[in-house]
């Protein structure tokens, strides 16, 4: 297959090609450092995205099970007390 000329590439293709070339030219140490940095940045971004607390999750769970037929107020109260005990929350 013939090599694609640089002038025929779209801007997005050219940027992707430049990134690929820079990755291929990295030494092993630089490549590992780059990948670890990207992984850590993604992991931290994911952790920041989690905003629901245990209490909010428990409240949503109790709301969800309250709509189930046969689950009464006493059962929901007992489950709520167990959740509070497990999470260290205040009833």
C-alpha positions as CSV (number, residue, x, y, z in Angstrom):
1,X,0.0,0.0,0.0
2,X,1.3,3.4,-0.9
3,X,2.3,5.9,1.7
4,X,-0.4,8.6,2.3
5,X,0.9,12.1,1.6
6,X,1.0,14.5,4.5
7,X,-0.8,17.2,2.4
8,X,-3.7,14.8,1.8
9,X,-4.3,14.1,5.5
10,X,-7.1,15.8,7.4
11,X,-6.1,17.9,10.4
12,X,-7.4,15.3,12.8
13,X,-5.4,12.6,11.0
14,X,-2.3,14.7,11.1
15,X,-2.6,15.3,14.8
16,X,-3.1,11.6,15.5
17,X,-0.1,10.7,13.3
18,X,2.1,13.2,15.2
19,X,1.0,11.7,18.6
20,X,1.7,8.2,17.3
21,X,5.1,9.1,16.1
22,X,6.0,10.8,19.4
23,X,4.9,7.7,21.3
24,X,7.0,5.4,19.0
25,X,10.0,7.6,19.6
26,X,9.8,7.5,23.4
27,X,12.2,5.3,25.3
28,X,10.8,2.6,27.5
29,X,11.1,4.7,30.7
30,X,9.4,7.7,29.1
31,X,6.6,5.5,27.7
32,X,6.0,3.8,31.1
33,X,6.0,7.3,32.7
34,X,3.5,8.6,30.1
35,X,1.1,5.6,30.4
36,X,1.2,5.7,34.2
37,X,0.5,9.4,34.2
38,X,-2.4,9.0,31.9
39,X,-3.8,6.1,34.0
40,X,-3.5,8.1,37.2
41,X,-5.1,11.2,35.6
42,X,-8.1,9.0,34.4
43,X,-8.4,7.3,37.8
44,X,-8.4,10.6,39.6
45,X,-11.0,12.1,37.2
46,X,-13.2,9.1,37.8
47,X,-12.8,9.4,41.6
48,X,-13.8,13.0,41.5
49,X,-16.8,12.2,39.4
50,X,-18.3,10.1,42.2
51,X,-20.2,12.5,44.3
52,X,-22.9,10.3,45.9
53,X,-22.3,9.6,49.6
54,X,-23.2,6.4,51.3
55,X,-26.1,8.1,52.9
56,X,-27.5,9.3,49.5
57,X,-27.1,5.8,48.1
58,X,-28.9,4.3,51.1
59,X,-31.8,6.8,50.7
60,X,-32.2,6.0,47.0
61,X,-32.1,2.3,47.8
62,X,-34.8,2.6,50.5
63,X,-36.9,4.7,48.0
64,X,-36.5,2.0,45.4
65,X,-37.5,-0.9,47.6
66,X,-40.5,1.0,49.0
67,X,-42.2,0.6,45.7
68,X,-42.0,-3.2,45.8
69,X,-45.3,-4.8,46.6
70,X,-45.2,-6.6,50.0
71,X,-42.5,-4.4,51.5
72,X,-44.1,-2.4,54.2
73,X,-43.0,0.4,56.4
74,X,-41.7,-1.9,59.1
75,X,-39.4,-3.8,56.7
76,X,-38.1,-0.5,55.3
77,X,-37.5,0.7,58.8
78,X,-35.5,-2.4,59.7
79,X,-33.5,-2.3,56.5
80,X,-32.8,1.4,57.1
81,X,-31.6,0.7,60.6
82,X,-29.3,-2.1,59.3
83,X,-27.8,0.2,56.7
84,X,-27.2,2.9,59.2
85,X,-25.5,0.5,61.5
86,X,-23.3,-0.8,58.7
87,X,-22.3,2.7,57.5
88,X,-22.0,4.2,60.9
89,X,-24.8,6.7,60.1
90,X,-27.2,8.2,62.6
91,X,-30.8,7.0,62.4
